Amino acid sequence: MSTAKPSSPGVSARMSRQARRDTAPEVAVRKLLHATGYRYRLNERVPGMSRRTIDIAFTRVKVAVMIDGCFWHGCPEHATQPSANSEWWRQKLDRNMARDIETTEHLTGAGWTVLRFWEHESPRDVVERITTTVNCRRKQ
């Protein structure tokens, strides 16, 4: 692993201010879920993993919903590769994607259904998939 650092203190400060929770796509999905009568937990800790959270968790039926940002999680349609300090960024983004896979595998192994969505997906489509999954898990 390289010892590269962020390209500048300004870039580092700007990126550290990026929202980690309550992003616009998350809030849009949550409002629709709530309006249709679904109740859930926010930013629930991933059982058995430190420093990992589930964006929207239906704990009784073990459904974990993650809404991933295109840049930070490597969206195949919208991910970009910064040109400044590209090696450092590639390593950082690769670690994010590896952490996503590890978290999904851990939750799945513990009996959870994990639903991952990209920030650009329609909130209505996302909610439809979530509610269908939650309802199926309730019937089991």
C-alpha positions as a LaTeX table, in Angstrom:
\begin{tabular}{lrrr}
\hline
Residue & $x$ (\AA) & $y$ (\AA) & $z$ (\AA) \\
\hline
Met1 & 0.00 & 0.00 & 0.00 \\
Ser2 & 1.22 & 3.43 & $-0.89$ \\
Thr3 & 1.89 & 6.20 & 1.60 \\
Ala4 & 0.27 & 8.74 & $-0.72$ \\
Lys5 & $-1.74$ & 11.46 & 0.94 \\
Pro6 & $-4.70$ & 13.57 & $-0.16$ \\
Ser7 & $-3.69$ & 16.08 & $-2.82$ \\
Ser8 & $-4.14$ & 19.10 & $-0.57$ \\
Pro9 & $-5.43$ & 20.06 & 2.87 \\
Gly10 & $-8.34$ & 21.83 & 1.14 \\
Val11 & $-9.41$ & 18.70 & $-0.74$ \\
Ser12 & $-9.06$ & 16.64 & 2.42 \\
Ala13 & $-11.18$ & 19.09 & 4.41 \\
Arg14 & $-13.85$ & 19.28 & 1.70 \\
Met15 & $-14.11$ & 15.50 & 1.40 \\
Ser16 & $-14.28$ & 15.02 & 5.17 \\
Arg17 & $-17.37$ & 17.28 & 5.23 \\
Gln18 & $-19.29$ & 15.01 & 2.86 \\
Ala19 & $-22.45$ & 13.70 & 4.50 \\
Arg20 & $-22.13$ & 10.16 & 5.80 \\
Arg21 & $-25.76$ & 9.93 & 6.79 \\
Asp22 & $-29.02$ & 11.73 & 6.05 \\
Thr23 & $-28.05$ & 12.26 & 2.42 \\
Ala24 & $-30.75$ & 13.54 & 0.05 \\
Pro25 & $-31.30$ & 10.08 & $-1.55$ \\
Glu26 & $-31.58$ & 8.44 & 1.90 \\
Val27 & $-34.04$ & 11.05 & 3.15 \\
Ala28 & $-36.19$ & 10.74 & 0.02 \\
Val29 & $-36.45$ & 6.96 & 0.45 \\
Arg30 & $-37.13$ & 7.25 & 4.19 \\
Lys31 & $-39.94$ & 9.79 & 3.66 \\
Leu32 & $-41.67$ & 7.50 & 1.17 \\
Leu33 & $-41.26$ & 4.46 & 3.43 \\
His34 & $-42.64$ & 6.36 & 6.42 \\
Ala35 & $-45.55$ & 7.77 & 4.41 \\
Thr36 & $-46.58$ & 4.23 & 3.47 \\
Gly37 & $-46.54$ & 3.11 & 7.10 \\
Tyr38 & $-43.19$ & 1.33 & 7.30 \\
Arg39 & $-41.10$ & 1.82 & 10.41 \\
Tyr40 & $-37.38$ & 1.18 & 10.55 \\
Arg41 & $-34.20$ & 2.00 & 12.39 \\
Leu42 & $-31.62$ & 4.47 & 11.11 \\
Asn43 & $-27.88$ & 3.97 & 11.03 \\
Glu44 & $-28.14$ & 0.69 & 12.94 \\
Arg45 & $-24.80$ & $-0.84$ & 13.86 \\
Val46 & $-23.87$ & $-3.94$ & 11.89 \\
Pro47 & $-23.93$ & $-6.77$ & 14.45 \\
Gly48 & $-20.43$ & $-8.05$ & 15.07 \\
Met49 & $-18.63$ & $-5.38$ & 13.03 \\
Ser50 & $-17.22$ & $-2.21$ & 14.49 \\
Arg51 & $-17.62$ & 1.11 & 12.70 \\
Arg52 & $-20.16$ & $-0.20$ & 10.21 \\
Thr53 & $-23.79$ & 0.84 & 10.01 \\
Ile54 & $-26.91$ & $-0.05$ & 8.06 \\
Asp55 & $-28.55$ & 3.03 & 6.51 \\
Ile56 & $-32.12$ & 1.73 & 6.96 \\
Ala57 & $-32.68$ & $-1.42$ & 9.01 \\
Phe58 & $-35.78$ & $-3.54$ & 9.46 \\
Thr59 & $-34.38$ & $-5.43$ & 12.43 \\
Arg60 & $-37.29$ & $-7.80$ & 13.12 \\
Val61 & $-37.21$ & $-9.25$ & 9.62 \\
Lys62 & $-33.47$ & $-8.70$ & 9.13 \\
Val63 & $-33.54$ & $-6.51$ & 6.03 \\
Ala64 & $-30.62$ & $-4.11$ & 5.63 \\
Val65 & $-30.87$ & $-1.25$ & 3.14 \\
Met66 & $-27.75$ & 0.56 & 1.96 \\
Ile67 & $-27.94$ & 3.60 & $-0.29$ \\
Asp68 & $-24.51$ & 4.05 & $-1.80$ \\
Gly69 & $-23.05$ & 7.20 & $-3.31$ \\
Cys70 & $-21.86$ & 6.77 & $-6.88$ \\
Phe71 & $-18.42$ & 8.30 & $-6.31$ \\
Trp72 & $-17.61$ & 6.72 & $-2.96$ \\
His73 & $-18.82$ & 3.21 & $-3.75$ \\
Gly74 & $-17.82$ & 2.81 & $-7.41$ \\
Cys75 & $-21.07$ & 3.00 & $-9.37$ \\
Pro76 & $-20.48$ & 1.33 & $-12.74$ \\
Glu77 & $-22.46$ & 4.11 & $-14.47$ \\
His78 & $-21.32$ & 7.26 & $-12.67$ \\
Ala79 & $-18.08$ & 6.62 & $-10.77$ \\
Thr80 & $-15.26$ & 8.96 & $-11.67$ \\
Gln81 & $-11.54$ & 8.68 & $-11.09$ \\
Pro82 & $-9.94$ & 11.86 & $-9.80$ \\
Ser83 & $-6.90$ & 12.85 & $-11.85$ \\
Ala84 & $-5.06$ & 14.59 & $-9.01$ \\
Asn85 & $-3.39$ & 12.09 & $-6.70$ \\
Ser86 & $-5.07$ & 9.24 & $-8.58$ \\
Glu87 & $-3.18$ & 6.41 & $-6.85$ \\
Trp88 & $-4.29$ & 7.52 & $-3.39$ \\
Trp89 & $-7.90$ & 7.89 & $-4.55$ \\
Arg90 & $-7.91$ & 4.52 & $-6.33$ \\
Gln91 & $-6.74$ & 2.80 & $-3.14$ \\
Lys92 & $-9.28$ & 4.66 & $-1.01$ \\
Leu93 & $-12.20$ & 3.88 & $-3.30$ \\
Asp94 & $-11.08$ & 0.24 & $-3.69$ \\
Arg95 & $-11.06$ & $-0.10$ & 0.11 \\
Asn96 & $-14.60$ & 1.32 & 0.25 \\
Met97 & $-15.83$ & $-1.23$ & $-2.29$ \\
Ala98 & $-14.05$ & $-4.10$ & $-0.50$ \\
Arg99 & $-15.65$ & $-2.97$ & 2.80 \\
Asp100 & $-19.07$ & $-2.97$ & 1.11 \\
Ile101 & $-18.57$ & $-6.57$ & $-0.03$ \\
Glu102 & $-17.30$ & $-7.63$ & 3.39 \\
Thr103 & $-20.27$ & $-6.01$ & 5.14 \\
Thr104 & $-22.79$ & $-7.56$ & 2.76 \\
Glu105 & $-21.23$ & $-11.02$ & 3.18 \\
His106 & $-21.18$ & $-10.66$ & 6.97 \\
Leu107 & $-24.84$ & $-9.63$ & 7.14 \\
Thr108 & $-25.92$ & $-12.31$ & 4.69 \\
Gly109 & $-24.07$ & $-14.91$ & 6.74 \\
Ala110 & $-25.98$ & $-13.73$ & 9.81 \\
Gly111 & $-29.33$ & $-14.27$ & 8.07 \\
Trp112 & $-29.98$ & $-10.75$ & 6.81 \\
Thr113 & $-31.23$ & $-9.78$ & 3.37 \\
Val114 & $-29.07$ & $-6.93$ & 2.11 \\
Leu115 & $-30.45$ & $-4.49$ & $-0.44$ \\
Arg116 & $-27.97$ & $-2.07$ & $-2.01$ \\
Phe117 & $-29.06$ & 0.86 & $-4.12$ \\
Trp118 & $-27.22$ & 3.65 & $-5.91$ \\
Glu119 & $-27.95$ & 7.26 & $-5.06$ \\
His120 & $-29.20$ & 7.90 & $-8.62$ \\
Glu121 & $-31.96$ & 5.27 & $-8.47$ \\
Ser122 & $-35.54$ & 6.47 & $-8.30$ \\
Pro123 & $-36.70$ & 6.65 & $-4.66$ \\
Arg124 & $-40.08$ & 5.19 & $-5.70$ \\
Asp125 & $-38.41$ & 2.18 & $-7.36$ \\
Val126 & $-36.16$ & 1.72 & $-4.33$ \\
Val127 & $-39.12$ & 1.82 & $-1.95$ \\
Glu128 & $-41.02$ & $-0.69$ & $-4.08$ \\
Arg129 & $-38.15$ & $-3.17$ & $-3.88$ \\
Ile130 & $-37.71$ & $-2.58$ & $-0.15$ \\
Thr131 & $-41.39$ & $-3.05$ & 0.69 \\
Thr132 & $-41.63$ & $-6.19$ & $-1.45$ \\
Thr133 & $-38.63$ & $-7.69$ & 0.35 \\
Val134 & $-39.83$ & $-6.69$ & 3.82 \\
Asn135 & $-43.29$ & $-8.12$ & 3.14 \\
Cys136 & $-41.81$ & $-11.40$ & 1.87 \\
Arg137 & $-39.60$ & $-11.68$ & 4.96 \\
Arg138 & $-42.60$ & $-11.01$ & 7.24 \\
Lys139 & $-44.45$ & $-13.97$ & 5.70 \\
Gln140 & $-41.59$ & $-16.37$ & 6.41 \\
\hline
\end{tabular}
